Amino acid sequence: GADWPHWRGAHYDGTTEAGGLFDRTPIALRVAWSRPLGVAYSGISVAEGRAVTLYADGGTDYVIALDAATGATLWTHAIDSTFPAEGGSEGGAKSVPAIDDGIVYALGPKGHLLALRLADGAELWRLRLDERFGAKTPPFGFATSPLVAGDVLVIEPGGPDGRGVVGLDKRTGELRWATGEDPTDY
């Protein structure tokens, strides 16, 4: 089917252009593959034959790319130590990674924002929302999902002094614009 490169799909509206799936009645879906990863609440983004998500193994939070057809691990990239469980959750990442132009943008629950090469997981740049924008980590961790709009990566750090929402150069992570005063929350 069509790629699902970020939260809510290719057009950010929850629809797909893939066809033929529901042309027959009754509808019969089958599991192509399944495998355990660890703890997380992250969604899965798919592009260029790779399925990318975030998870925790109890010690570390990771970004992982799997072969979308087989589920085989293509690469993993450590984000930071695992975000602790709060209020009945099991901990781990909550954000949905975005894939654009061969780059994965992933936000860990402690506020680590990473740009990784989709082909091999190589880190292109990294920043921390608390250090860069004065953001406070929400009790359940950062859960906002990166959004790509042209050459801008939009993220909601919830920082003070007009840094509630920021637009970053998607190639470098450098600040392009900032606006708003609202803090983030889960």
N, C-alpha and C positions, 0 to 999 in steps of 0.2 A: 504494500500500500504506500501511500504518500508519507513523507516525513512528518513528524510531530516534534518540531525542534525546540519547543519551550512550553511554558505553562499555557494551557488552553489551546494549543495547536498552532499551526502555521499562520493563522489570521487572528489569533488571540480571541477566538469566539467559540471554541469548543467543537468546531466542525472539521471534517476531513474531506478531501477531494477524492479519496480512494473509493473505488466503486466495486460492485459485484458481491460485496459481503452479505448483503441482506436481500438479494434478488430472489431467493427461494424461501418457500414456507414449508415446513417450519424452519426456523433459523437454527442452524447447528454450528456452534463454535467449538473449536478444539484447542487444547493447550499445545502449542508448538514446542515449548520447553519451560522448565521451571527449575529454580535453584535457590538455595538459601544464601543470604548475604550477611545479615546481621540486623541491627536495630536501626530504624529510620522511619520518617514520615514523608520523605521526599518522593516526589513524582518522578516519572521517567521521561526523558526527552530522547527522540530518535532522529538521526540524520546520517546520511551517507553510510547506511548499513550498520550503524553503531547505536546502541541503547546506552544512555548515560544517566546515572543517578548518584545519590549520596547515601552513605550508610556508616554505621559505627560497629566496631568489633568488640567493644567493651573497653578498649584502651585508646583507640584513635578513630577520628572521623575521616572518611575517605570520599573521594570522587572515583567512580569506576566506570569504565567503558567496556561494554560487552558486545560480542557479535550478535546483532539483532536476529539473525537466522538460527543460531545455535546456542546462544547463552554463554559461549566460551569467553573467558576474561581476555581482553585485549591489552588493558593497562589499568593500574590503580595509582592514585596520587594522594598522599597524606595531606590533610588539611591542618589538623591540630589534635590535641588530646580530646577525648570524647566529652561532649557537653553532658553535664550531670542530669539525671532524671529529676523532674519536678512535678509535684501535684498529681501523681498517678501516671505520668508519662514514663516511657522507658529510656528517655534521653535520645541522643542522636540528632541528625540533621532533619530539617523540615522544608527547606527551600527546594524549588524545582530548578535544575540547571537550564541555561539557555544555550543553544548552539546556533552560531551564525558565522558564515563564511569560513568554516573550518576551525572555529575557535569555540571552546566551551567556557562559559562564564558560570561560576559556581560560588555560592555564598554559604559558608559554614555557620553553624549556630552561634559561635563566639564572635562573629563579625569579620571573619577572614574572607575577602573577596578575591577570587583567583581567575585568571585567564589562562587556559591550558590549550595546547594544540590538540585538536580532535584526533589526528592521525596517531599520535604516540604519547599523549599526556604530558608533554614537556611544558613546564611552567614558563609563561611569557611575562607575566607580571602578577603582583600580589599586593594588597593593601589591607589595613584593618580599619573598619568603620569607626571604632572608638578612638583610635589614635589620629586618624585623618580628619574626622568630622565631629569629634566630641560626642559621639553617640553612646548611649547607655544600653548595655545588653538587656533585653527584655527577660523577664523571669523564665520563660520557656525557650529563650534563644531567639536569634534573628530567623525569621521565617519568610521574609519577603523574597520574591523571585526576580532575578534580573530581567530587564526588558530591553531589547535592542530596537532602536529607532534610527535607521540610517547608520551614521557613523558614531552615534551616541549610545552609551550603555546607561540606562536609567536605573537607579537604585534608591531605596528609601532607608537611609541610615537613621533618620529621626534625630539628627544633630541640632543643637541650639544655634542661635544667631543666623537664621536663614538657611540652615543646612538640613531641613527636614526631608527634602527630596533633592537628589543631585544628578546631574548629567555628566558622565565621564567620557573622555575619548576612548572608544572601545579598543583601540590599538595600544594605548599607553597607560590607561588608567588615570590620566591627568584630568583635573577638574575643568569642565567647560562652563557649567552654570550650577547654581544652587538656589533653592527657594523654599519657603515654608518654615513654620516654627513647630509643627506638631511632632512630638516624640513617637517612636514606634512602640507597639505592644503586640503581644501575641494575638 
